[in-house]
Amino acid sequence: MNDSLHAILSHKQNVDDRLISFLTQKKAKLSQINSWGADVIDRLMSFVTSGKTTRGSLTVYIYSLFQSKESPDIYNAAAALELFHSGFLIHDDIMDRDNLRRGRPSMWEQYRSMTHDLHTGISQAINTGDLCFFMAQELLADMNMLGLVSRELQPVIVAQMQDAISGRNQSLSKDEVLSLYRYKTARYTFSLSMTVGATLSGAPPETIALFDRLGESMGLLFQIRDDELSVAGDSAVTGKPTGSDEKNAKQTLATLINSEELNDLKTSLLEHCDHEIDLLPITAQHKQELTHLVRYCLTRDK
């Protein structure tokens, strides 16, 4: 990892520490109800910290561009975004019938193996995802962020509904696939993470708007790369099954447009990212760090 990426993703450990601290408190409470309380939290502690923590790290990083003093709120917000993300992944694996996530059995597969029953495995994973959402809301409740985050996450669900039937009962156009990418992945992964960090830092509205636009283009590049890894990635590296999109007959940009048109789109998105970064009121070093993150979105191997 180069120094620029390290500056952004180095916040992972602090975000993970906040997640573990919060989940440990939850375990003490929920284990008083029954044995499932301790079981689900133990599984979530492993699950939420086993990823790249991109969203939480990016939230803290953007905050740090404008504030030198750390605040408990920023780590609570970062942890909340990671919990929302975990809930989405747990439910997504059910819908896609994927039994592998982050190199380990997906949550529904864990519970299926434990109970030796598919329906129970799926049911318990749904409950686990729901628990993630409510715990995330608790973390946001005292900082006036819940409305902003909730408004941005609602389109994720509607886009997921489109994704669930893509290729099975409905053919999508290029614009419809781009819309799916924009709202299922791009905005909530990058736009939301950066605008939450910028908002909590007290950045002016015009700067927050720049991060919002930058995040959308970054997220589209990220999703395009995700499609490529789904086809040609190494599952031992990605931690996800290769060929999942094909198995589920999902339409992607790569199946709808030729390689030349796809490369033109990548170039256009890269140029837009560079333009928005250039307009940001941050140091040259920080602009370089964000520029490297943009390139990472399109070249990563996991």
C-alpha positions as CSV (number, residue, x, y, z in Angstrom):
1,M,0.0,0.0,0.0
2,N,1.5,3.4,-1.0
3,D,1.7,6.2,1.5
4,S,-1.3,8.1,0.1
5,L,-3.6,5.1,0.6
6,H,-2.1,4.4,4.0
7,A,-3.0,7.9,5.1
8,I,-6.7,7.2,4.4
9,L,-7.0,3.5,5.3
10,S,-4.8,3.8,8.4
11,H,-7.9,4.9,10.4
12,K,-9.3,1.3,10.2
13,Q,-7.8,0.2,13.5
14,N,-9.4,3.1,15.5
15,V,-12.8,2.5,13.8
16,D,-12.5,-1.2,14.5
17,D,-11.6,-0.4,18.1
18,R,-14.8,1.6,18.5
19,L,-16.8,-1.1,16.9
20,I,-15.4,-3.8,19.3
21,S,-16.0,-1.5,22.3
22,F,-19.6,-0.8,21.3
23,L,-20.3,-4.5,20.5
24,T,-18.8,-5.6,23.8
25,Q,-21.3,-3.3,25.6
26,K,-24.1,-4.8,23.5
27,K,-23.0,-8.3,24.3
28,A,-23.3,-7.6,28.0
29,K,-26.8,-6.4,27.5
30,L,-28.1,-8.8,24.9
31,S,-26.7,-11.9,26.6
32,Q,-29.0,-11.3,29.5
33,I,-31.9,-12.1,27.2
34,N,-30.8,-15.5,26.0
35,S,-27.8,-17.3,24.5
36,W,-28.5,-15.9,21.0
37,G,-27.5,-12.4,22.3
38,A,-23.9,-13.4,22.9
39,D,-23.8,-15.7,19.9
40,V,-24.8,-13.0,17.4
41,I,-22.5,-10.3,18.8
42,D,-19.5,-12.7,18.8
43,R,-20.2,-13.4,15.1
44,L,-20.6,-9.7,14.3
45,M,-17.4,-8.8,16.1
46,S,-15.5,-11.0,13.7
47,F,-17.6,-10.0,10.6
48,V,-17.5,-6.2,11.0
49,T,-13.8,-6.0,11.5
50,S,-12.7,-8.5,8.8
51,G,-13.3,-6.1,5.9
52,K,-11.3,-3.1,4.7
53,T,-13.4,-0.7,6.8
54,T,-13.3,1.6,3.8
55,R,-16.4,3.6,4.7
56,G,-15.5,4.2,8.3
57,S,-11.9,5.1,7.4
58,L,-12.9,7.5,4.7
59,T,-15.3,9.2,7.1
60,V,-12.6,9.8,9.7
61,Y,-10.1,10.8,7.0
62,I,-12.3,13.5,5.5
63,Y,-13.1,14.8,9.0
64,S,-9.3,15.1,9.7
65,L,-8.8,17.3,6.6
66,F,-10.7,20.1,8.4
67,Q,-10.3,19.2,12.1
68,S,-7.1,18.3,13.9
69,K,-8.9,17.4,17.2
70,E,-10.5,14.0,17.3
71,S,-14.1,13.7,18.5
72,P,-16.1,10.7,19.8
73,D,-18.8,11.6,17.3
74,I,-16.7,10.9,14.3
75,Y,-15.8,7.4,15.5
76,N,-19.4,6.7,16.4
77,A,-20.5,7.9,12.9
78,A,-17.8,5.8,11.2
79,A,-18.7,2.7,13.3
80,A,-22.4,3.3,12.4
81,L,-21.7,3.3,8.7
82,E,-19.7,0.1,9.0
83,L,-22.7,-1.5,10.8
84,F,-25.1,-0.4,8.1
85,H,-22.7,-1.8,5.5
86,S,-22.5,-5.1,7.4
87,G,-26.3,-5.4,7.6
88,F,-26.5,-4.8,3.8
89,L,-23.8,-7.5,3.1
90,I,-25.5,-10.1,5.3
91,H,-28.8,-9.6,3.6
92,D,-27.2,-9.3,0.1
93,D,-25.6,-12.7,0.6
94,I,-29.0,-14.2,1.2
95,M,-30.5,-12.7,-1.9
96,D,-27.5,-13.7,-4.1
97,R,-27.2,-17.2,-2.5
98,D,-23.5,-16.5,-1.8
99,N,-22.0,-18.7,0.9
100,L,-18.7,-16.9,1.1
101,R,-17.9,-13.4,2.3
102,R,-14.5,-12.0,3.2
103,G,-13.0,-15.4,2.9
104,R,-15.3,-17.0,5.5
105,P,-18.8,-18.5,5.4
106,S,-21.5,-15.9,4.9
107,M,-23.7,-15.2,7.9
108,W,-26.6,-17.3,6.6
109,E,-24.2,-20.2,5.9
110,Q,-22.8,-19.9,9.4
111,Y,-26.2,-20.3,10.9
112,R,-27.2,-23.0,8.4
113,S,-24.2,-25.0,9.5
114,M,-24.9,-24.4,13.1
115,T,-28.6,-25.4,13.0
116,H,-28.3,-27.9,10.0
117,D,-31.4,-26.2,8.5
118,L,-31.3,-23.8,5.5
119,H,-34.5,-21.9,6.5
120,T,-33.2,-21.3,10.0
121,G,-29.9,-20.2,8.7
122,I,-31.5,-17.6,6.4
123,S,-33.9,-16.4,9.2
124,Q,-31.1,-15.9,11.7
125,A,-29.0,-14.0,9.2
126,I,-32.0,-11.7,8.4
127,N,-32.2,-11.1,12.2
128,T,-28.5,-10.4,12.4
129,G,-28.7,-7.8,9.6
130,D,-31.6,-6.1,11.2
131,L,-29.7,-5.9,14.5
132,C,-26.9,-4.2,12.6
133,F,-29.3,-1.5,11.4
134,F,-30.7,-0.8,14.8
135,M,-27.3,-0.6,16.5
136,A,-26.1,1.8,13.8
137,Q,-29.1,4.0,14.5
138,E,-28.3,4.1,18.2
139,L,-24.7,5.3,17.4
140,L,-26.0,8.1,15.3
141,A,-28.9,9.2,17.5
142,D,-27.2,11.9,19.5
143,M,-25.3,13.7,16.8
144,N,-28.0,14.9,14.4
145,M,-26.8,12.6,11.6
146,L,-29.6,10.1,11.5
147,G,-31.8,12.0,9.1
148,L,-28.9,12.6,6.6
149,V,-27.8,8.9,6.7
150,S,-31.3,7.5,6.5
151,R,-32.2,9.6,3.5
152,E,-29.1,8.4,1.7
153,L,-29.6,4.7,2.6
154,Q,-33.3,4.5,1.5
155,P,-32.3,4.5,-2.2
156,V,-29.9,1.6,-1.5
157,I,-32.9,-0.6,-0.7
158,V,-34.9,0.4,-3.8
159,A,-31.8,-0.2,-5.9
160,Q,-31.3,-3.6,-4.2
161,M,-34.9,-4.5,-5.2
162,Q,-33.9,-3.8,-8.8
163,D,-30.8,-5.8,-8.5
164,A,-32.7,-8.7,-7.0
165,I,-34.6,-9.3,-10.3
166,S,-31.9,-8.1,-12.7
167,G,-31.3,-10.7,-15.4
168,R,-34.1,-13.0,-14.1
169,N,-37.3,-11.3,-15.0
170,Q,-36.2,-8.0,-16.5
171,S,-33.6,-6.7,-19.0
172,L,-31.9,-3.5,-18.0
173,S,-30.6,-0.7,-20.2
174,K,-27.1,0.9,-19.7
175,D,-28.7,3.9,-18.0
176,E,-30.7,1.6,-15.6
177,V,-27.5,-0.4,-14.7
178,L,-25.7,2.9,-14.1
179,S,-28.5,4.0,-11.8
180,L,-28.3,0.7,-10.0
181,Y,-24.6,1.2,-9.5
182,R,-25.1,4.8,-8.4
183,Y,-27.6,4.1,-5.7
184,K,-26.8,0.5,-4.6
185,T,-23.0,1.1,-4.1
186,A,-21.6,4.5,-5.2
187,R,-23.4,7.0,-3.2
188,Y,-23.6,5.1,0.1
189,T,-20.1,3.9,-0.1
190,F,-18.3,7.1,-1.0
191,S,-20.6,10.1,-1.2
192,L,-22.2,9.3,2.2
193,S,-18.9,8.5,3.9
194,M,-17.3,11.7,2.8
195,T,-20.3,14.0,3.4
196,V,-20.7,12.7,6.9
197,G,-17.1,13.3,7.7
198,A,-17.2,16.8,6.1
199,T,-20.5,17.7,7.8
200,L,-19.2,16.6,11.3
201,S,-16.0,18.6,10.6
202,G,-18.0,21.8,10.0
203,A,-17.0,22.1,6.4
204,P,-19.1,24.7,4.4
205,P,-22.0,23.4,2.2
206,E,-20.2,24.0,-1.1
207,T,-17.3,21.8,0.1
208,I,-19.8,19.1,1.2
209,A,-21.4,19.2,-2.2
210,L,-18.0,18.7,-3.9
211,F,-17.4,15.6,-1.8
212,D,-20.9,14.4,-2.7
213,R,-20.2,14.6,-6.4
214,L,-16.7,13.2,-6.1
215,G,-17.9,10.3,-4.1
216,E,-20.5,9.3,-6.8
217,S,-17.9,9.1,-9.5
218,M,-15.5,7.3,-7.3
219,G,-18.2,4.8,-6.4
220,L,-19.1,4.1,-10.0
221,L,-15.4,3.3,-10.7
222,F,-15.4,1.1,-7.6
223,Q,-18.5,-0.9,-8.8
224,I,-17.1,-1.3,-12.3
225,R,-14.0,-2.8,-10.8
226,D,-16.2,-5.0,-8.6
227,D,-17.8,-6.4,-11.8
228,E,-14.4,-7.2,-13.2
229,L,-13.3,-9.0,-10.0
230,S,-16.6,-11.0,-10.0
231,V,-15.6,-12.4,-13.4
232,A,-11.8,-12.7,-13.2
233,G,-10.9,-12.1,-9.6
234,D,-9.2,-14.6,-7.3
235,S,-11.7,-15.7,-4.6
236,A,-8.8,-16.4,-2.3
237,V,-7.9,-12.7,-2.5
238,T,-11.4,-11.1,-2.9
239,G,-13.0,-13.3,-0.2
240,K,-16.1,-13.6,-2.5
241,P,-17.1,-16.3,-4.9
242,T,-16.0,-15.7,-8.5
243,G,-18.8,-15.9,-11.1
244,S,-21.6,-14.9,-8.7
245,D,-23.0,-12.3,-11.1
246,E,-23.0,-14.9,-13.9
247,K,-24.5,-17.5,-11.7
248,N,-27.4,-15.2,-10.8
249,A,-27.7,-14.0,-14.4
250,K,-27.1,-10.4,-13.4
251,Q,-26.6,-7.8,-16.0
252,T,-23.5,-5.6,-15.7
253,L,-22.0,-2.8,-17.8
254,A,-19.5,-5.3,-19.2
255,T,-22.4,-7.4,-20.6
256,L,-24.2,-4.4,-22.0
257,I,-21.5,-2.3,-23.7
258,N,-18.2,-3.1,-25.5
259,S,-14.8,-2.7,-24.0
260,E,-14.1,0.5,-25.9
261,E,-17.2,2.2,-24.5
262,L,-16.5,0.9,-21.0
263,N,-13.0,2.3,-21.2
264,D,-14.4,5.6,-22.3
265,L,-16.7,5.7,-19.4
266,K,-13.8,4.9,-17.0
267,T,-11.8,7.8,-18.5
268,S,-14.7,10.2,-18.2
269,L,-15.3,9.2,-14.5
270,L,-11.6,9.6,-13.7
271,E,-11.5,13.0,-15.3
272,H,-14.6,14.1,-13.3
273,C,-12.9,12.9,-10.1
274,D,-9.7,14.8,-10.8
275,H,-11.8,17.9,-11.6
276,E,-13.7,17.8,-8.3
277,I,-10.5,17.0,-6.3
278,D,-8.8,20.0,-7.8
279,L,-11.7,22.3,-6.6
280,L,-11.5,21.1,-3.0
281,P,-10.1,23.6,-0.4
282,I,-7.5,21.1,0.9
283,T,-3.7,20.8,0.7
284,A,-1.8,19.5,-2.4
285,Q,-0.8,16.4,-0.3
286,H,-4.4,15.6,0.5
287,K,-5.4,16.1,-3.1
288,Q,-2.7,13.6,-4.0
289,E,-4.0,11.1,-1.4
290,L,-7.5,11.3,-2.8
291,T,-6.3,11.0,-6.4
292,H,-4.5,7.8,-5.4
293,L,-7.7,6.5,-3.8
294,V,-9.5,7.1,-7.0
295,R,-7.0,5.1,-9.0
296,Y,-7.1,2.4,-6.3
297,C,-10.9,2.0,-6.9
298,L,-10.2,1.0,-10.4
299,T,-7.1,-1.2,-9.9
300,R,-7.7,-3.0,-6.6
301,D,-7.6,-6.8,-6.5
302,K,-10.1,-7.2,-3.6
